[in-house]
Structures are given as C-alpha cells and as structure tokens.
Amino acid sequence: MNWSFSIGTVRGTEIRVHATFFLLLAWVMVAAWMAEGPGAAVVNMAFIVTIFACVVLHELGHAMMARRFGVRTPDITLLPIGGLARLERIPEDPKQEILIAVAGPLVNVVIWVILTLFLGAQVSLNALQSLEDPGLGFVERVAAVNLLLVAFNLIPAFPMDGGRVFRAALAMFMDRVRATQVAAHVGQIMAFLFGFLGLTGGSPLLILIAVFIFFAAGAESSDAALRDRAHGARARDAMITAFEALRPDDTLDTAAQAVLRTTQAEFPVIGPDRRFAGMLTRAVILAAGEDARRTAHVAAAMERDVPQVTLDAPMDAVLDAMAQGNVPGVAVSDRAGNFVGYITRENIGEWYILSRS
C-alpha cells in the first residue's frame, strides 16, 4: 500500500504502518496536551499505541489461521481506522473462510480474558462509554476496547470479519459470486447506516469507516466476479503482444524517446538472450532529471521483482501474482523461457469487459 512504512516482519508477514497513522498519533497527543497537559498526552498516546498493538495481534490471528490452509499473508497495514491483512487469496471452502474470519476476534477475546483474569481489569458500561477518559484505569480501557473490537468486527458489514462470515455462510447455499454480491450490498447498506450515525453524532472516525466499507465492499464484489470469469482462462488470453521493449544497457534518454513514441505506461526490459530482465515504468522515466537520463542506464532504474508466468498459466495465477503488491505487471514467457508479452491491471480489466460480451 502506498504511503506505508515497514516496521518489521512476523513469520513472513510484513507489518506496515500507513503515514496517516502518525497523523492520528499527533492529533491525539496535541489534543490531550492542550486539554490536560503533557502527562495526559503521553498516557493517551501510549493507549493508542497499545490498542493498535492489539489490532496487529488481531490481524495476525487471521494470518496464522490462513497459513493453516496454505494461504499466505504478504503484509498487514495499520491505518487510523484499524488494520488490514492482505491475504494472497480467499479459500474456496466457506468453512475455511469462516475460521479465518473469526480467528481475529478470538485473539481479542483472549486478550480480554488475560487482562481481566490475570491483571484484574474490571470492564463496566461506564468504561465502554468513556474510553477517552484518562481517569479510568489504563488496563480497564484496553480491556474495554478489545471487547468493542470483537463486537464491532462481528457486525455483518462485508468485508469486515462478520461480513466475511456472512458471505461464507451464503456460499454454502449459492454460488460464490452471488454470495459475495449479496454480502457486498448488505455491507454497503451498513456503510450508509454508519455514515448517517457518524454525521448525526459528529464522529469523523465512523464516517471514515463507512467510506472504507462502502468502497471495499464494491471492490470485493468486482474481484469475485473477475475471479469467476478467470476460471478456465489462460495468461495468453489477456497478454499484451504489441509493445516496445528496452534493453538493460539503454540509457534513460532512450527510454524517454520510447515514452514519446508510444502510449505504453510500462516498458519490458529484455536481455540479449530474449529473457525478461525487469520492467521500467513511465512514471520512473518522467521523474528522472535531464542529467540522469543522459547517464543512467535502464538496468539501474527498472523494477526487477516482477512476477513471471508461462503462456499456459491459469488466469487465477496471474491474478494471484498481481495481488502480491504494487507490481507494474506480470511478465509472460514461453516454455523455453523466452519473453513473449506481459499483462497489466488495465488490460486485465479490458479482457474482463470484452470476455463478458
């Protein structure tokens, strides 16, 4: 995810923090400082950091359960509205999806049990209603938030945990695409409700959550339809075959001329042995200064970690490769390993539209 920074890796899952999370910390610290002084600012900031540590554990619960079913979690990103675990794919078995979805809230239940049984936290209705009050015990506030995380995540607002359980339950009785569409529509209705409550109650955070749920639900529905269409298709079906390639020893000035001659946003870099070496994007070329374009070589500026598939690779494998991160495309080679074309997100979308007609 753009504007996020890595803070470490846990069992192959990278933990990232979005830049806006630091804005949240700064806002909490300044507001508390102005209201009650530096002591309250430090306590409130520590409280927010502790809560987001619980959120990371929640997301790692999803990741660890997904690992049991052979599903990797490339990264977890911390946002001001919570955490986002990016699974490389969603299991086809609804029961597995349910177990992955409930694993996160179960982690929060375990945290609450530890805080109440071993640290003596007493969670009351007053604690749930006054979480911002530093007069309440620190441990009590953390325990209360974990209970709220459980309750909130189990709301059937797809793609939240409860919405995923709802979708998986529907998938036991109807096809997966239809189940996703129904769950997405319910999620968007819930988003409108959250937005209304946020506007009437003066809660910017609830409005942010509503916007996230609305667009995420639509994106999940579109992805499910795309995945359904991809069954039976091959990489060759969506491959770009008419393109201008670059060589590793070309200068960026040569690449700049290619930008002017073509409408390509990505330029595959091919070695003398016809093997794929990497990909150079239009954005990188345009960002280079005049002196750099004259002296720098394509090999130094290209993206090397570009996924590669064969011509006969299932389209599902192409979509999985696209989901690995912010990659510019997927390279396609023949059985001999020679580069023959590439696939981008844009032409995947075009292939999807044309394949429906």
Buried (B, 14 or more C-beta within 10 A) or exposed (E): EEEBEEEEEBEEBBBBBBEBBEEBBEEBBEBBBEEBEEEBBEBBBEBBEBBBEBBBBBBBBBBBBBBEBEBBBBBBBBBBBBBBBBBBBBBEEBEBBBBBBBBBBBBBBEBBEEBBEEEEBEBEEEBBEBBEEBEBBEBBBBBBBBBBBBEBBBBBBBBBBBBBBBBBBBBEEEEBBBBBBBBBBBBBBBBEBBBEEBEEEEBEEBBBBBBBBBEBBBEBBBBBBBBEBBEEBBBBBBBBEEEEBBBBEBBBBBBBBBBEEEEBEBBBBBBEEBBBBBBBBBEBBEEBEEEBBEEBBBBEBBBEEBBBBBBEBBBBBBBBBBBBEEBBBBBBBBEEEEBBBBBBEEBBEEBBEEBEE
